[in-house]
Amino acid sequence: MRILFDTNIILDVLLKREPWVRESGELWRANDENRISGYIIASAFTDIFYIARRLTDIQRAQTAIQICLDAFEVCPVGRDAIEKAASMPGRDFEDNLMIASAELVGLDIIATRNKRDFIDTSIAVMSPSEILKLL
C-alpha cells in the first residue's frame, strides 16, 4: 500500500500533538516496519520546516526535515501536478496539489484527519485509524 501522508499527520508525530500523535505515530511506525510505503509531497517540507522552527528552534526544524527524508519517499511536485491542481474544483490549492501529485504518481491512499478537505479524487482518502484497521 502506497500512502501519501498529509502534512498534519507528519506534524502530529514530529511535534507530539495531542490527541492525534498516537494514531499518526502508529501509521508512521507501519511505514518504518515496511508494512506500507509512505510518501510526503515535496512542497510539504517547507511547511514542516516553518512550523517546526516556529514552535521549537532551527536545529529541531532541520532535524525534522532529515527525519522525514530518512523515513519517507518524496512525492514530486512538477508542472503537471500544479496545472492539474489549478484546474481542480476544491477550494484549497494545497490539498488539490496533494491530490494531483498522488494521482500522477499512482498512490493508493491519502492519509489525513481532514477527509472532507480531499474531494474529487480517484484515490481513497482515509484517516490513520481507518488505514490501521486494514493492516
N, CA and C of each residue as an Amber inpcrd file, in Angstrom:
protein
   405
   0.8430000  -1.1670000   0.0000000   0.0000000   0.0000000   0.0000000
   0.8960000   1.2410000   0.0000000   0.6980000   2.0830000  -0.9810000
   1.4800000   3.3240000  -1.1020000   0.6000000   4.4850000  -0.6520000
   1.0550000   5.1690000   0.4010000   0.2110000   6.1470000   1.0900000
   0.8870000   7.5120000   1.1580000   0.1590000   8.5390000   0.7360000
   0.6130000   9.9160000   0.9000000   0.1600000  10.4100000   2.2710000
   1.1050000  10.8110000   3.0890000   0.8060000  11.3500000   4.4120000
   0.5220000  12.8430000   4.2890000  -0.6520000  13.2680000   4.7290000
  -0.9610000  14.6860000   4.8140000   0.0320000  15.3230000   5.7850000
   0.3590000  16.5730000   5.5500000   1.3290000  17.2840000   6.3880000
   0.9450000  17.2400000   7.8560000  -0.3360000  17.3340000   8.1580000
  -0.7620000  17.3180000   9.5630000  -0.4260000  16.0040000  10.2570000
  -0.4810000  14.9050000   9.5360000  -0.1350000  13.6070000  10.1210000
   1.3440000  13.6030000  10.5210000   2.1790000  14.1420000   9.6490000
   3.6140000  14.2290000   9.9210000   3.8660000  15.1220000  11.1310000
   3.2270000  16.2780000  11.1490000   3.4260000  17.2250000  12.2560000
   2.8940000  16.6840000  13.5760000   1.8260000  15.8980000  13.5240000
   1.3060000  15.2830000  14.7520000   2.3940000  14.4730000  15.4450000
   3.1550000  13.7330000  14.6490000   4.2050000  12.8780000  15.2090000
   5.4170000  13.7050000  15.6110000   5.9070000  14.5330000  14.7170000
   7.1180000  15.3040000  14.9990000   6.9610000  16.2250000  16.2100000
   5.7680000  16.8020000  16.3540000   5.5330000  17.7600000  17.4260000
   4.7450000  17.1710000  18.5990000   4.4930000  15.8510000  18.5120000
   3.7610000  15.1320000  19.5700000   2.4410000  15.8370000  19.9210000
   1.6760000  16.1310000  18.8870000   0.4230000  16.8600000  19.0750000
  -0.6830000  15.9130000  19.5240000  -1.2650000  16.2530000  20.6380000
  -2.3890000  15.5030000  21.1970000  -3.6810000  16.0490000  20.6050000
  -4.6530000  15.2200000  20.4190000  -4.7580000  13.8010000  20.7530000
  -4.3830000  12.8870000  19.5910000  -3.7590000  13.4290000  18.5400000
  -3.5770000  12.6830000  17.2940000  -2.2730000  11.8920000  17.2260000
  -1.3340000  12.1760000  18.1010000   0.0060000  11.5960000  17.9830000
  -0.0120000  10.0640000  18.0320000  -0.8970000   9.4650000  18.7990000
  -0.8910000   8.0060000  18.9230000  -1.2080000   7.3300000  17.5960000
  -2.3430000   7.6700000  16.9840000  -2.7190000   7.0240000  15.7230000
  -1.7870000   7.4180000  14.5830000  -1.4060000   8.6810000  14.5260000
  -0.4680000   9.1110000  13.4850000   0.8690000   8.4010000  13.6650000
   1.2960000   8.2520000  14.9120000   2.5420000   7.5510000  15.2060000
   2.4850000   6.0810000  14.8190000   1.3430000   5.4450000  15.0300000
   1.1860000   4.0390000  14.6340000   1.2740000   3.8820000  13.1140000
   0.7050000   4.8340000  12.3920000   0.7820000   4.7790000  10.9320000
   2.2300000   4.9980000  10.4760000   2.9210000   5.9450000  11.1030000
   4.3340000   6.1860000  10.7960000   5.1410000   4.9130000  11.0720000
   4.8610000   4.2620000  12.1970000   5.5490000   3.0250000  12.5660000
   5.3110000   1.9390000  11.5100000   4.1010000   1.8660000  10.9790000
   3.8130000   0.8970000   9.9160000   4.7060000   1.1610000   8.7090000
   4.9830000   2.4270000   8.4360000   5.9090000   2.7760000   7.3630000
   7.3270000   2.3240000   7.7190000   7.7570000   2.6260000   8.9370000
   9.1020000   2.2230000   9.3750000   9.3000000   0.7140000   9.3130000
   8.2250000  -0.0330000   9.5580000   8.2840000  -1.5030000   9.5480000
   8.0270000  -2.0830000   8.1580000   7.9400000  -1.2140000   7.1520000
   7.7250000  -1.6080000   5.7540000   6.4070000  -2.3410000   5.5230000
   5.4150000  -2.0870000   6.3680000   4.0870000  -2.6450000   6.1240000
   3.3260000  -1.7940000   5.1210000   3.7500000  -0.5430000   4.9660000
   3.2240000   0.3700000   3.9580000   4.4200000   1.1360000   3.3870000
   4.1950000   1.7960000   2.2740000   5.1950000   2.7060000   1.7160000
   4.6550000   4.1140000   1.8540000   5.2960000   4.9040000   2.7050000
   4.8390000   6.2560000   2.9780000   5.5040000   7.2940000   2.0910000
   4.7160000   8.2810000   1.7090000   5.1780000   9.3830000   0.8710000
   4.8040000  10.7120000   1.5270000   5.6380000  11.7020000   1.2790000
   5.3410000  13.0890000   1.6340000   5.4740000  13.8990000   0.3530000
   4.5360000  14.7990000   0.1180000   4.6280000  15.6610000  -1.0510000
   5.7940000  16.6360000  -0.8420000   6.5610000  16.8750000  -1.8980000
   7.7600000  17.7090000  -1.8080000   7.4670000  19.0830000  -1.2110000
   6.3620000  19.6730000  -1.5840000   6.0450000  21.0240000  -1.1070000
   5.7570000  21.0700000   0.3920000   5.4970000  19.9320000   1.0200000
   5.2060000  19.9110000   2.4650000   6.4500000  20.1780000   3.3050000
   7.6240000  19.9590000   2.7350000   8.8410000  20.1520000   3.5100000
   9.0070000  21.5960000   3.9750000   8.5740000  22.5450000   3.1530000
   8.6740000  23.9480000   3.5860000   7.7360000  24.2120000   4.7610000
   6.5360000  23.6310000   4.7220000   5.5910000  23.8000000   5.8350000
   6.1160000  23.1370000   7.1040000   6.6480000  21.9320000   6.9650000
   7.1730000  21.2040000   8.1220000   8.2980000  22.0050000   8.7680000
   9.2170000  22.5080000   7.9540000  10.3300000  23.2880000   8.4850000
   9.8280000  24.5530000   9.1740000   8.9520000  25.2840000   8.5010000
   8.4540000  26.5440000   9.0390000   7.7490000  26.3450000  10.3810000
   6.8550000  25.3880000  10.4460000   6.0800000  25.1630000  11.6730000
   6.9740000  24.6370000  12.7900000   7.8640000  23.7040000  12.4700000
   8.7740000  23.1770000  13.4930000   9.6980000  24.2760000  14.0240000
  10.1930000  25.1260000  13.1410000  11.0710000  26.2240000  13.5790000
  10.3100000  27.2170000  14.4460000   9.0930000  27.5230000  14.0510000
   8.2910000  28.4840000  14.8020000   7.9570000  27.9650000  16.1980000
   7.6850000  26.6610000  16.3160000   7.2890000  26.0920000  17.6040000
   8.4630000  25.5800000  18.4390000   9.6190000  25.3860000  17.7980000
  10.7830000  24.8900000  18.5470000  11.9770000  25.8000000  18.2480000
  12.9220000  25.3190000  17.4640000  14.0830000  26.1260000  17.0650000
  14.6130000  25.6070000  15.7310000  15.5700000  26.3020000  15.1640000
  16.0630000  25.9510000  13.8300000  16.7210000  24.5690000  13.8100000
  17.4430000  24.2330000  14.8730000  18.1010000  22.9130000  14.9290000
  17.0620000  21.7910000  14.8560000  15.9950000  21.9080000  15.6330000
  14.9510000  20.8680000  15.6180000  14.2040000  20.8610000  14.2910000
  14.0390000  22.0190000  13.6820000  13.3830000  22.0770000  12.3760000
  14.2310000  21.3560000  11.3320000  15.5380000  21.5620000  11.3570000
  16.4270000  20.8680000  10.4220000  16.4160000  19.3620000  10.6800000
  16.3760000  18.9900000  11.9520000  16.3050000  17.5680000  12.3030000
  15.0010000  16.9630000  11.7920000  13.9000000  17.7040000  11.9090000
  12.5990000  17.2150000  11.4330000  12.6440000  16.9240000   9.9310000
  13.2950000  17.7960000   9.1710000  13.4120000  17.5770000   7.7320000
  14.1980000  16.3040000   7.4500000  15.3020000  16.1090000   8.1530000
  16.1150000  14.9160000   7.9250000  15.3720000  13.6460000   8.3240000
  14.6350000  13.7050000   9.4190000  13.8300000  12.5490000   9.8460000
  12.8480000  12.1620000   8.7410000  12.1930000  13.1580000   8.1570000
  11.2200000  12.8860000   7.0910000  11.9030000  12.3330000   5.8420000
  13.0540000  12.8760000   5.5000000  13.7900000  12.3700000   4.3370000
  14.2260000  10.9270000   4.5350000  14.6050000  10.6060000   5.7710000
  15.0330000   9.2390000   6.0640000  13.8650000   8.2520000   6.0840000
  12.6880000   8.7290000   6.4700000  11.5540000   7.8320000   6.6840000
  10.6660000   7.6280000   5.4560000  10.5520000   8.6380000   4.5950000
   9.5390000   8.6210000   3.5460000  10.1090000   8.8270000   2.1570000
   9.3420000   8.3580000   1.1750000   9.6050000   8.7000000  -0.2130000
   9.0540000  10.1070000  -0.4470000   9.5990000  10.8040000  -1.4150000
   9.1380000  12.1580000  -1.7220000   8.2960000  12.1120000  -2.9890000
   7.0750000  12.5880000  -2.8710000   6.1560000  12.6670000  -3.9990000
   6.4390000  13.9950000  -4.7150000   6.8970000  13.9460000  -5.9610000
   7.3290000  15.1760000  -6.6330000   6.1780000  16.1210000  -6.9510000
   6.5570000  17.3910000  -7.0390000   5.6240000  18.4290000  -7.4540000
   6.2390000  19.1120000  -8.6680000   5.6680000  18.8500000  -9.8100000
   6.1450000  19.4600000 -11.0470000   5.0230000  20.2110000 -11.7330000
   5.3150000  20.6730000 -12.9020000   4.3370000  21.4630000 -13.6660000
   3.0240000  20.7110000 -13.8770000   3.1070000  19.4210000 -14.2040000
   1.8880000  18.6370000 -14.4380000   0.9840000  18.6440000 -13.2070000
   1.5850000  18.4420000 -12.0370000   0.7970000  18.4240000 -10.8000000
   0.2010000  19.7950000 -10.5120000   0.9780000  20.8420000 -10.7360000
   0.4920000  22.2030000 -10.4690000  -0.6590000  22.5510000 -11.4070000
  -0.5140000  22.2300000 -12.6770000  -1.5950000  22.5100000 -13.6280000
  -2.8470000  21.7120000 -13.2990000  -2.6490000  20.4490000 -12.9430000
  -3.8010000  19.6180000 -12.5770000  -4.4920000  20.1790000 -11.3360000
  -3.7200000  20.5560000 -10.3300000  -4.2820000  21.1080000  -9.0960000
  -5.0290000  22.4160000  -9.3590000  -4.4790000  23.2400000 -10.2350000
  -5.1100000  24.5270000 -10.5480000  -6.4600000  24.3520000 -11.2300000
  -6.6510000  23.2300000 -11.9090000  -7.9160000  23.0060000 -12.6200000
  -8.9490000  22.2660000 -11.7690000  -8.5880000  21.8800000 -10.5720000
  -9.4940000  21.1010000  -9.7200000 -10.4850000  22.0180000  -9.0040000
 -11.6700000  21.4910000  -8.6700000 -12.7090000  22.3170000  -8.0620000
 -12.5300000  22.6070000  -6.5700000 -11.6700000  21.8850000  -5.8830000
 -11.5170000  22.0990000  -4.4470000 -11.0850000  23.5240000  -4.1270000
 -11.4330000  23.9940000  -2.9380000 -11.1490000  25.3790000  -2.5470000
  -9.7240000  25.5890000  -2.0600000  -9.0450000  24.5280000  -1.6510000
  -7.7110000  24.6600000  -1.0570000  -6.6620000  24.1520000  -2.0440000
  -5.8520000  25.0600000  -2.5670000  -4.8600000  24.6770000  -3.5710000
  -3.8580000  23.6710000  -3.0170000  -3.4590000  23.8240000  -1.7720000
  -2.5020000  22.8900000  -1.1730000  -3.0570000  21.4690000  -1.1730000
  -4.3230000  21.3130000  -0.7910000  -4.9530000  19.9860000  -0.8170000
  -5.0790000  19.4720000  -2.2480000  -5.4680000  20.3510000  -3.1750000
  -5.5640000  19.9510000  -4.5810000  -4.2090000  19.4810000  -5.1130000
  -3.1370000  20.1450000  -4.6920000  -1.8060000  19.7580000  -5.1390000
  -1.4190000  18.3840000  -4.5930000  -1.8130000  18.1060000  -3.3690000
  -1.5520000  16.7790000  -2.8110000  -2.2990000  15.7140000  -3.6050000
  -3.5640000  15.9810000  -3.8990000  -4.3720000  15.0370000  -4.6790000
  -3.7460000  14.8250000  -6.0560000  -3.4340000  15.9150000  -6.7410000
  -2.8820000  15.8240000  -8.1000000  -1.5670000  15.0550000  -8.1130000
  -0.6910000  15.3500000  -7.1760000   0.6050000  14.6620000  -7.1280000
   0.4280000  13.1830000  -6.8260000  -0.4360000  12.8690000  -5.8820000
  -0.6820000  11.4710000  -5.5310000  -1.2730000  10.7080000  -6.7110000
  -2.1980000  11.3370000  -7.4400000  -2.7920000  10.6830000  -8.6070000
  -1.7470000  10.4640000  -9.7060000  -0.9070000  11.4510000  -9.9500000
   0.0970000  11.3250000 -11.0080000   1.1330000  10.2490000 -10.7020000
   1.4340000  10.0550000  -9.4220000   2.4030000   9.0300000  -9.0220000
   1.7280000   7.6610000  -8.9090000   0.4050000   7.6510000  -8.7950000
  -0.3290000   6.3880000  -8.6980000  -0.3850000   5.8320000  -7.2860000
  -0.4680000   6.7110000  -6.2980000  -0.5540000   6.2500000  -4.9150000
  -1.9430000   5.6870000  -4.6380000  -2.0420000   4.8920000  -3.5770000
  -3.2910000   4.1980000  -3.2610000  -4.2110000   4.9700000  -2.3180000
  -3.6100000   5.6710000  -1.3530000  -4.3940000   6.2980000  -0.2890000
  -3.7570000   7.6330000   0.0930000  -4.5960000   8.5780000   0.4610000
  -4.1380000   9.7980000   1.1240000  -4.5530000   9.6700000   2.5840000
  -3.5680000   9.7220000   3.4800000  -3.8380000   9.6380000   4.9200000
  -3.9830000  11.0430000   5.4810000  -5.1360000  11.3100000   6.0640000
  -5.4100000  12.6310000   6.6210000  -6.4240000  12.5040000   7.7400000
  -6.4610000  13.4860000   8.6100000  -7.5380000  13.5120000   9.5850000
  -8.5950000  14.5370000   9.1940000  -8.4400000  15.1180000   8.0130000
  -9.4000000  16.0880000   7.4770000  -9.9270000  15.5940000   6.1310000
 -10.6460000  14.4870000   6.1550000 -11.0920000  13.8450000   4.9200000
 -11.9500000  14.7520000   4.0480000 -12.7270000  15.6210000   4.6540000
 -13.6160000  16.4780000   3.8660000 -12.8400000  17.4910000   3.0190000
 -11.5370000  17.6790000   3.3280000 -10.7130000  18.5950000   2.5500000
 -10.2310000  17.9790000   1.2390000 -10.4260000  16.6750000   1.0910000
  -9.9170000  15.9710000  -0.0860000 -11.0790000  15.3860000  -0.8740000
 -11.6420000  16.2160000  -1.7320000 -12.7840000  15.8010000  -2.5410000
 -12.3420000  15.6220000  -3.9890000 -13.1830000  15.0090000  -4.7670000
 -12.9440000  14.8410000  -6.2030000 -11.6010000  14.1840000  -6.5010000
 -11.3670000  13.0430000  -5.8880000 -10.1460000  12.3050000  -6.1600000
 -10.4690000  10.8380000  -6.4230000  -9.6760000  10.2560000  -7.2780000
  -9.8390000   8.8300000  -7.5640000  -9.1160000   7.9720000  -6.5270000
  -8.3710000   8.6190000  -5.6540000  -7.6030000   7.9230000  -4.6200000
  -8.4290000   7.8680000  -3.3400000  -8.3490000   6.7500000  -2.6470000
  -9.0280000   6.6360000  -1.3530000  -8.4390000   7.6580000  -0.3780000
  -9.3040000   8.2510000   0.4090000  -8.8890000   9.2040000   1.4350000
  -9.3400000   8.6220000   2.7680000  -8.3700000   8.3800000   3.6610000
  -8.6750000   7.6830000   4.9080000  -7.9380000   8.3220000   6.0800000
  -8.5180000   8.1470000   7.2470000  -7.8500000   8.5760000   8.4770000
  -6.8020000   7.5340000   8.8620000  -5.8460000   7.9120000   9.7000000
  -4.8780000   6.9120000  10.1660000  -5.5480000   5.6900000  10.7910000
  -6.5880000   5.8850000  11.5880000  -7.2400000   4.7400000  12.2340000
  -7.8810000   3.8140000  11.2050000  -8.4580000   4.3640000  10.1500000
  -9.0500000   3.5340000   9.0960000  -7.9790000   2.7110000   8.3800000
  -6.8430000   3.3280000   8.1200000  -5.7570000   2.5980000   7.4580000
  -5.2110000   1.5230000   8.3620000  -5.0400000   1.8400000   9.6310000
  -4.5080000   0.8540000  10.5730000  -5.4030000  -0.3780000  10.6790000
  -6.7040000  -0.1890000  10.5380000  -7.6280000  -1.3330000  10.5790000
  -7.4200000  -2.2570000   9.3800000  -6.9530000  -1.6990000   8.2630000
  -6.6970000  -2.5060000   7.0690000  -5.4300000  -3.3480000   7.2080000
  -4.5460000  -2.9060000   8.0720000  -3.2840000  -3.6100000   8.2470000
  -3.4860000  -4.7490000   9.2100000
